[in-house]
């Protein structure tokens, strides 16, 4: 049986540098670089993104970990030393987004700049960062789906290294990390197209991102075997599916509400040079 890929990229003495961390860090850097051209087109000082990232990155990581640990408290309450082991995985994307958005709200109020403008500019970068970040889950052999046959995976015309990595303790699984990564890449392209071609109002690029990602996440989450669960009136529900559904409906509702209650919303392209 083929051995899984080594999740450790580099070992320096007692210090292990994991692929998970390298991939997440790379995703952040690429996302930031992608914001610069659009920030310039929007006549927005892109250096403010650096100021925001200084706060948003650590707070998003902390928020993502708190979110994950909270829904896995039955384990972490018995293994408190594992709470800080984020290099082994266990960072919830929704938790990271909550932390990042709250940080952005506070930051934009302090700096007296537009929250909607900054998240509109960042939206495509956020979703491509998520697409890249999912490969960290791949290296850790996590965020996978139900059992399937090797023949099924070969029928998807996947590269052999992905098929082999989906063999977890002798059982092949759906590469749900890949499904979500591909969904996010398509979303990235969609956001780039609609913000150039459609008459979107301020805030609607970001809202489109929330709706797109959450719609796909709802269905992909249903395939996973490691979902965080929530007991509601005796029914075990997947946390991410519940949140994804709420975000899709909330995003649509917010879009309609803003359009109906504020006829003077500026168009996204109005801020361009």
C-alpha positions as MATLAB code, in Angstrom:
seq = 'XXXXXXXXXXXXXXXXXXXXXXXXXXXXXXXXXXXXXXXXXXXXXXXXXXXXXXXXXXXXXXXXXXXXXXXXXXXXXXXXXXXXXXXXXXXXXXXXXXXXXXXXXXXXXXXXXXXXXXXXXXXXXXXXXXXXXXXXXXXXXXXXXXXXXXXXXXXXXXXXXXXXXXXXXXXXXXXXXXXXXXXXXXXXXXXXXXXXXXXXXXXXXXXXXXXXXXXXXXXXXXXXXXXXXXXXXXXXXXXXXXXXXXXXXXXXXXXXXXXXXXXXXXXXXXXXX';
ca = [
       0.000    0.000    0.000;
       1.302    3.449   -0.928;
       2.338    5.523    2.063;
       0.479    8.844    2.550;
       2.302   12.078    1.849;
       4.354   13.375    4.757;
       2.484   16.296    6.368;
       5.803   17.691    7.609;
       7.634   19.731    4.991;
      10.798   20.407    6.944;
      12.307   19.287   10.215;
      14.850   21.582   11.872;
      15.980   19.976   15.097;
      12.874   19.727   17.227;
      10.954   22.193   15.043;
       8.579   20.648   12.507;
       7.296   22.875    9.725;
       4.038   21.432    8.421;
       2.724   21.687    4.887;
      -0.585   22.787    6.410;
       0.979   25.977    7.765;
       2.949   26.640    4.587;
      -0.151   26.292    2.438;
      -2.282   28.514    4.669;
       0.449   31.169    4.770;
       0.807   30.995    0.979;
      -2.948   31.416    0.598;
      -2.853   34.599    2.702;
       0.033   36.075    0.697;
      -1.590   35.290   -2.657;
      -4.908   36.704   -1.464;
      -3.244   39.949   -0.419;
      -1.368   40.310   -3.714;
      -4.631   39.837   -5.603;
      -6.263   42.719   -3.735;
      -3.674   45.276   -4.845;
      -4.730   45.813   -8.508;
      -8.410   46.032   -7.580;
      -7.708   48.369   -4.664;
      -5.903   50.695   -7.063;
      -8.817   50.580   -9.509;
     -11.141   51.414   -6.637;
      -8.938   54.345   -5.617;
      -8.419   52.625   -2.273;
      -5.164   52.740   -0.345;
      -4.153   49.063   -0.463;
      -1.699   49.595    2.400;
      -4.737   49.707    4.657;
      -5.122   46.012    3.880;
      -1.714   45.464    5.474;
      -2.899   47.251    8.617;
      -6.067   45.162    8.598;
      -4.227   41.872    8.034;
      -1.957   42.509   11.009;
      -5.048   42.230   13.191;
      -7.309   40.032   11.078;
      -4.939   37.093   10.518;
      -4.216   36.207   14.178;
      -7.779   36.971   15.262;
      -9.219   34.889   12.412;
      -6.975   31.947   13.359;
      -7.964   32.242   17.012;
     -11.640   32.531   16.080;
     -11.375   29.553   13.729;
      -9.806   27.442   16.455;
     -12.312   28.510   19.101;
     -15.156   27.646   16.720;
     -13.722   24.185   16.071;
     -12.820   23.424   19.679;
     -16.232   24.596   20.929;
     -18.024   22.008   18.803;
     -15.493   19.296   19.694;
     -15.394   20.132   23.388;
     -16.120   16.558   24.439;
     -12.648   15.691   23.113;
     -10.711   18.833   23.978;
     -12.049   18.986   27.522;
     -10.235   15.690   28.063;
      -7.154   16.708   26.024;
      -6.617   20.425   26.740;
      -3.007   20.224   25.579;
      -4.235   19.569   22.029;
      -6.151   22.849   21.815;
      -3.107   24.764   20.603;
      -2.071   22.156   18.007;
      -3.473   24.004   15.015;
      -0.733   22.597   12.781;
      -2.544   19.268   12.982;
      -5.668   20.819   11.457;
      -8.924   21.720   13.114;
      -9.346   25.271   11.877;
     -12.940   25.963   10.840;
     -13.303   28.235    7.815;
     -16.564   29.707    9.069;
     -14.904   30.508   12.372;
     -12.086   32.262   10.518;
     -14.558   34.268    8.429;
     -16.507   35.333   11.502;
     -13.310   36.524   13.164;
     -12.123   38.310   10.014;
     -15.454   40.055    9.395;
     -15.779   41.226   13.007;
     -12.200   42.525   12.857;
     -12.955   44.327    9.574;
     -16.068   45.958   11.044;
     -14.138   47.296   14.033;
     -11.142   48.290   11.899;
     -13.205   50.219    9.339;
     -15.089   52.084   12.045;
     -11.866   53.104   13.775;
     -10.234   54.146   10.500;
     -13.462   55.740    9.215;
     -13.366   53.896    5.902;
     -16.076   51.941    4.087;
     -16.593   48.401    5.367;
     -18.467   47.443    2.212;
     -15.752   48.736   -0.080;
     -12.993   46.851    1.692;
     -14.875   43.529    1.751;
     -15.995   43.936   -1.868;
     -12.373   44.323   -2.922;
     -11.307   41.384   -0.769;
     -14.113   38.948   -1.696;
     -12.437   37.232   -4.686;
      -9.195   37.033   -2.717;
     -10.989   35.391    0.203;
     -12.503   32.645   -1.889;
      -9.279   31.844   -3.755;
      -7.476   31.707   -0.393;
     -10.049   29.132    0.719;
      -9.462   27.154   -2.474;
      -5.731   27.058   -1.765;
      -6.134   26.432    1.950;
      -8.119   23.237    1.363;
      -4.925   21.619    0.099;
      -3.630   21.891    3.639;
      -6.457   19.523    4.577;
      -5.309   17.257    1.741;
      -1.807   17.041    3.195;
      -3.242   16.233    6.637;
      -5.686   13.656    5.210;
      -8.706   15.435    6.662;
     -11.925   17.040    5.396;
     -12.685   13.933    3.351;
     -15.983   12.290    2.531;
     -17.608    8.883    2.739;
     -15.948    5.694    1.617;
     -15.718    4.972   -2.113;
     -13.801    2.511   -4.263;
     -10.504    3.225   -5.973;
     -12.286    2.522   -9.241;
     -14.710    5.352   -8.492;
     -11.852    7.793   -7.896;
     -10.068    6.646  -11.031;
     -13.326    7.272  -12.910;
     -13.071   10.929  -11.861;
      -9.743   11.068  -13.745;
      -7.918   12.277  -10.655;
      -4.127   12.292  -10.493;
      -2.697    9.221   -8.813;
      -1.205   11.227   -5.932;
      -4.686   12.459   -4.959;
      -6.183    8.976   -5.202;
      -3.406    7.541   -3.045;
      -3.784   10.293   -0.444;
      -7.502    9.508   -0.201;
      -6.599    6.037    1.022;
      -6.981    6.486    4.752;
      -6.246    3.408    6.861;
      -6.941    1.161    3.897;
     -10.221    2.827    2.846;
     -10.653    5.233   -0.061;
     -12.791    8.340    0.487;
     -14.460   11.136   -1.456;
     -11.937   13.988   -1.863;
     -14.361   16.577   -0.532;
     -11.446   18.925    0.077;
     -10.990   18.918   -3.716;
     -14.681   19.449   -4.438;
     -14.701   22.525   -2.238;
     -11.424   23.791   -3.677;
     -12.789   23.516   -7.224;
     -16.095   25.132   -6.206;
     -14.144   28.037   -4.724;
     -12.008   28.411   -7.861;
     -15.142   28.632   -9.985;
     -16.526   31.144   -7.486;
     -13.368   33.212   -7.831;
     -13.880   33.398  -11.594;
     -17.576   34.198  -11.195;
     -16.840   37.061   -8.805;
     -14.220   38.523  -11.141;
     -16.704   38.424  -14.023;
     -19.772   39.809  -12.271;
     -17.977   42.703  -10.622;
     -16.781   43.815  -14.064;
     -19.923   43.137  -16.084;
     -22.946   43.458  -13.790;
     -24.313   46.692  -12.276;
     -23.666   45.587   -8.698;
     -24.165   47.980   -5.835;
     -21.735   48.524   -2.981;
     -21.504   45.394   -0.828;
     -22.975   43.050   -3.392;
     -19.689   41.505   -4.500;
     -19.088   40.387   -0.918;
     -22.675   39.221   -0.480;
     -22.363   37.251   -3.732;
     -19.248   35.595   -2.311;
     -21.066   34.614    0.878;
     -24.011   33.159   -1.068;
     -21.840   31.307   -3.590;
     -19.496   29.723   -1.075;
     -22.243   28.797    1.381;
     -24.463   27.261   -1.321;
     -21.694   24.898   -2.395;
     -20.564   24.219    1.153;
     -24.073   23.090    2.115;
     -23.974   20.185   -0.344;
     -20.289   19.306    0.048;
     -20.604   19.256    3.837;
     -23.306   16.605    3.505;
     -20.710   14.256    2.020;
     -18.130   14.655    4.788;
     -17.523   12.208    7.616;
     -15.841   14.628   10.014;
     -18.503   17.315   10.291;
     -18.954   19.275   13.486;
     -22.365   18.306   14.835;
     -25.059   20.178   16.719;
     -27.907   18.601   18.679;
     -31.120   20.570   18.053;
     -34.242   19.150   19.679;
     -32.758   15.661   19.578;
     -31.693   15.858   15.944;
     -28.003   15.760   15.040;
     -27.379   18.462   12.458;
     -24.168   19.407   10.725;
     -23.086   22.811   12.022;
     -21.675   23.973    8.695;
     -24.828   22.977    6.826;
     -27.020   24.907    9.241;
     -24.767   27.942    9.021;
     -24.455   27.666    5.228;
     -28.239   27.620    4.850;
     -28.612   30.618    7.148;
     -25.946   32.525    5.224;
     -27.522   31.815    1.835;
     -30.937   32.962    3.036;
     -29.456   35.844    5.017;
     -27.343   36.947    2.056;
     -30.324   36.996   -0.275;
     -32.417   38.797    2.321;
     -29.706   41.389    2.965;
     -29.298   42.007   -0.780;
     -33.039   42.620   -1.204;
     -33.326   44.679    1.989;
     -30.476   47.014    1.044;
     -31.878   47.515   -2.444;
     -35.374   48.284   -1.166;
     -34.439   50.529    1.739;
     -31.598   52.519    0.212;
     -32.249   53.733   -3.303;
     -29.015   55.753   -3.191;
     -26.605   52.850   -2.781;
     -23.553   53.616   -4.919;
     -22.582   51.207   -7.647;
     -19.469   49.147   -7.041;
     -17.761   50.561  -10.139;
     -18.434   54.158   -9.103;
     -15.319   54.147   -6.934;
     -13.000   53.279   -9.852;
     -10.659   55.838  -11.298;
];
